[in-house]
Amino acid sequence: MPVTTSKIALVTGASRGIGAATARLLAEQGHDVAINYTRNAAAAESVAADVRARGRRALLCRPMWPTKPPCWRCSARSTRASAASRR
């Protein structure tokens, strides 16, 4: 199995403010970004579009309360997506 040099970042609160700015900056620096958000799907999708415009992959993660903690769920999806991209 080939080893990837891709960097993946999970950014919580990434649909607005500092979280959105962080997600965009990480994409500029070569990271794929998992965008965690709670309410504003349109804003999260806008950040994802900006990440993709920078040539990086974006994954939207919205928490499913109260069944699973959001970071666990998003982290698992990010890991699966990364593993799939290496095949």
CYANA upper distance limits for C-alpha pairs under 8 A (distance plus 0.5 A):
  1 MET  CA     86 ARG  CA      8.11
  1 MET  CA     87 ARG  CA      8.02
  2 PRO  CA     86 ARG  CA      7.24
  3 VAL  CA     86 ARG  CA      8.14
  4 THR  CA     86 ARG  CA      7.36
  6 SER  CA     30 GLY  CA      8.32
  6 SER  CA     31 HIS  CA      7.26
  6 SER  CA     32 ASP  CA      7.77
  7 LYS  CA     30 GLY  CA      7.57
  7 LYS  CA     31 HIS  CA      5.27
  7 LYS  CA     32 ASP  CA      6.63
  8 ILE  CA     31 HIS  CA      5.83
  8 ILE  CA     32 ASP  CA      5.21
  8 ILE  CA     33 VAL  CA      6.22
  8 ILE  CA     34 ALA  CA      7.89
  8 ILE  CA     78 SER  CA      8.33
  9 ALA  CA     26 LEU  CA      8.04
  9 ALA  CA     31 HIS  CA      6.94
  9 ALA  CA     32 ASP  CA      6.79
  9 ALA  CA     33 VAL  CA      5.43
  9 ALA  CA     34 ALA  CA      6.59
 10 LEU  CA     33 VAL  CA      6.44
 10 LEU  CA     34 ALA  CA      5.14
 10 LEU  CA     35 ILE  CA      6.86
 10 LEU  CA     36 ASN  CA      7.70
 10 LEU  CA     74 CYS  CA      8.31
 10 LEU  CA     75 SER  CA      7.71
 11 VAL  CA     19 GLY  CA      6.92
 11 VAL  CA     22 THR  CA      7.96
 11 VAL  CA     23 ALA  CA      6.84
 11 VAL  CA     33 VAL  CA      7.61
 11 VAL  CA     34 ALA  CA      6.72
 11 VAL  CA     35 ILE  CA      6.01
 11 VAL  CA     36 ASN  CA      6.48
 12 THR  CA     19 GLY  CA      7.01
 12 THR  CA     35 ILE  CA      7.10
 12 THR  CA     36 ASN  CA      5.20
 12 THR  CA     37 TYR  CA      7.02
 12 THR  CA     71 CYS  CA      8.43
 13 GLY  CA     19 GLY  CA      5.65
 13 GLY  CA     20 ALA  CA      7.83
 13 GLY  CA     35 ILE  CA      8.13
 13 GLY  CA     36 ASN  CA      6.27
 13 GLY  CA     37 TYR  CA      5.70
 13 GLY  CA     38 THR  CA      7.96
 14 ALA  CA     18 ILE  CA      7.99
 14 ALA  CA     19 GLY  CA      4.46
 14 ALA  CA     20 ALA  CA      4.84
 14 ALA  CA     21 ALA  CA      8.24
 14 ALA  CA     22 THR  CA      7.98
 14 ALA  CA     23 ALA  CA      6.85
 14 ALA  CA     35 ILE  CA      5.92
 14 ALA  CA     36 ASN  CA      6.20
 14 ALA  CA     37 TYR  CA      6.49
 14 ALA  CA     44 ALA  CA      7.24
 14 ALA  CA     47 VAL  CA      8.07
 15 SER  CA     19 GLY  CA      7.05
 15 SER  CA     20 ALA  CA      5.69
 15 SER  CA     35 ILE  CA      7.74
 15 SER  CA     36 ASN  CA      7.90
 15 SER  CA     37 TYR  CA      6.31
 15 SER  CA     40 ASN  CA      7.40
 15 SER  CA     41 ALA  CA      8.24
 15 SER  CA     43 ALA  CA      5.68
 15 SER  CA     44 ALA  CA      4.70
 15 SER  CA     45 GLU  CA      8.33
 15 SER  CA     46 SER  CA      8.41
 15 SER  CA     47 VAL  CA      6.85
 16 ARG  CA     20 ALA  CA      5.36
 16 ARG  CA     21 ALA  CA      8.19
 16 ARG  CA     43 ALA  CA      7.40
 16 ARG  CA     44 ALA  CA      8.12
 17 GLY  CA     21 ALA  CA      6.84
 18 ILE  CA     22 THR  CA      6.47
 19 GLY  CA     23 ALA  CA      6.69
 20 ALA  CA     24 ARG  CA      6.79
 20 ALA  CA     47 VAL  CA      6.83
 21 ALA  CA     25 LEU  CA      6.62
 22 THR  CA     26 LEU  CA      6.56
 23 ALA  CA     27 ALA  CA      6.77
 23 ALA  CA     33 VAL  CA      6.94
 23 ALA  CA     35 ILE  CA      7.81
 23 ALA  CA     47 VAL  CA      7.95
 23 ALA  CA     51 VAL  CA      7.84
 24 ARG  CA     28 GLU  CA      6.81
 24 ARG  CA     47 VAL  CA      7.59
 24 ARG  CA     50 ASP  CA      7.24
 24 ARG  CA     51 VAL  CA      6.34
 25 LEU  CA     29 GLN  CA      6.79
 26 LEU  CA     30 GLY  CA      6.95
 26 LEU  CA     31 HIS  CA      5.87
 26 LEU  CA     32 ASP  CA      8.17
 26 LEU  CA     33 VAL  CA      7.87
 27 ALA  CA     31 HIS  CA      5.32
 27 ALA  CA     32 ASP  CA      6.61
 27 ALA  CA     33 VAL  CA      7.25
 27 ALA  CA     51 VAL  CA      6.01
 27 ALA  CA     54 ARG  CA      6.87
 27 ALA  CA     55 GLY  CA      8.36
 27 ALA  CA     56 ARG  CA      6.57
 28 GLU  CA     51 VAL  CA      8.34
 28 GLU  CA     54 ARG  CA      6.74
 30 GLY  CA     56 ARG  CA      7.44
 31 HIS  CA     56 ARG  CA      7.16
 32 ASP  CA     51 VAL  CA      8.31
 32 ASP  CA     56 ARG  CA      5.65
 32 ASP  CA     57 ARG  CA      5.34
 32 ASP  CA     58 ALA  CA      6.53
 33 VAL  CA     51 VAL  CA      7.86
 33 VAL  CA     56 ARG  CA      8.07
 33 VAL  CA     57 ARG  CA      6.89
 33 VAL  CA     58 ALA  CA      5.48
 33 VAL  CA     59 LEU  CA      6.94
 34 ALA  CA     58 ALA  CA      6.21
 34 ALA  CA     59 LEU  CA      5.08
 34 ALA  CA     60 LEU  CA      6.48
 34 ALA  CA     61 CYS  CA      7.26
 34 ALA  CA     74 CYS  CA      7.73
 34 ALA  CA     78 SER  CA      7.13
 35 ILE  CA     44 ALA  CA      7.40
 35 ILE  CA     47 VAL  CA      8.47
 35 ILE  CA     48 ALA  CA      7.69
 35 ILE  CA     58 ALA  CA      7.43
 35 ILE  CA     59 LEU  CA      6.39
 35 ILE  CA     60 LEU  CA      5.37
 35 ILE  CA     61 CYS  CA      6.28
 36 ASN  CA     44 ALA  CA      8.38
 36 ASN  CA     60 LEU  CA      6.68
 36 ASN  CA     61 CYS  CA      5.13
 36 ASN  CA     62 ARG  CA      6.28
 36 ASN  CA     63 PRO  CA      8.16
 36 ASN  CA     70 PRO  CA      8.38
 36 ASN  CA     71 CYS  CA      8.36
 36 ASN  CA     74 CYS  CA      7.82
 37 TYR  CA     41 ALA  CA      7.81
 37 TYR  CA     44 ALA  CA      7.07
 37 TYR  CA     60 LEU  CA      8.19
 37 TYR  CA     61 CYS  CA      6.91
 37 TYR  CA     62 ARG  CA      5.82
 37 TYR  CA     63 PRO  CA      7.86
 38 THR  CA     62 ARG  CA      6.19
 38 THR  CA     63 PRO  CA      6.90
 40 ASN  CA     44 ALA  CA      6.88
 41 ALA  CA     45 GLU  CA      6.56
 42 ALA  CA     46 SER  CA      6.72
 43 ALA  CA     47 VAL  CA      6.92
 44 ALA  CA     48 ALA  CA      6.71
 44 ALA  CA     60 LEU  CA      7.61
 45 GLU  CA     49 ALA  CA      6.59
 45 GLU  CA     60 LEU  CA      7.89
 46 SER  CA     50 ASP  CA      6.87
 47 VAL  CA     51 VAL  CA      6.75
 48 ALA  CA     52 ARG  CA      6.67
 48 ALA  CA     58 ALA  CA      5.86
 48 ALA  CA     59 LEU  CA      7.75
 48 ALA  CA     60 LEU  CA      7.78
 49 ALA  CA     53 ALA  CA      6.53
 49 ALA  CA     58 ALA  CA      8.36
 50 ASP  CA     54 ARG  CA      6.98
 51 VAL  CA     55 GLY  CA      7.40
 51 VAL  CA     56 ARG  CA      6.24
 51 VAL  CA     57 ARG  CA      7.29
 51 VAL  CA     58 ALA  CA      6.73
 52 ARG  CA     56 ARG  CA      5.46
 52 ARG  CA     57 ARG  CA      6.15
 52 ARG  CA     58 ALA  CA      6.86
 59 LEU  CA     78 SER  CA      7.80
 61 CYS  CA     70 PRO  CA      8.22
 61 CYS  CA     73 ARG  CA      8.42
 61 CYS  CA     74 CYS  CA      5.97
 62 ARG  CA     70 PRO  CA      7.44
 62 ARG  CA     74 CYS  CA      8.27
 63 PRO  CA     68 LYS  CA      8.14
 63 PRO  CA     69 PRO  CA      7.43
 63 PRO  CA     70 PRO  CA      4.82
 63 PRO  CA     71 CYS  CA      8.25
 63 PRO  CA     73 ARG  CA      7.98
 63 PRO  CA     74 CYS  CA      8.44
 64 MET  CA     68 LYS  CA      6.82
 64 MET  CA     69 PRO  CA      7.96
 64 MET  CA     70 PRO  CA      7.11
 65 TRP  CA     69 PRO  CA      7.55
 65 TRP  CA     70 PRO  CA      8.11
 68 LYS  CA     72 TRP  CA      7.69
 68 LYS  CA     73 ARG  CA      7.21
 69 PRO  CA     73 ARG  CA      7.05
 70 PRO  CA     74 CYS  CA      6.60
 71 CYS  CA     75 SER  CA      6.28
 72 TRP  CA     76 ALA  CA      6.63
 73 ARG  CA     77 ARG  CA      6.86
 74 CYS  CA     78 SER  CA      6.59
 75 SER  CA     79 THR  CA      6.65
 76 ALA  CA     80 ARG  CA      6.77
 77 ARG  CA     81 ALA  CA      6.59
 78 SER  CA     82 SER  CA      6.59
 79 THR  CA     83 ALA  CA      6.65
 80 ARG  CA     84 ALA  CA      6.59
 81 ALA  CA     85 SER  CA      6.75
 82 SER  CA     86 ARG  CA      7.13
 83 ALA  CA     87 ARG  CA      7.49
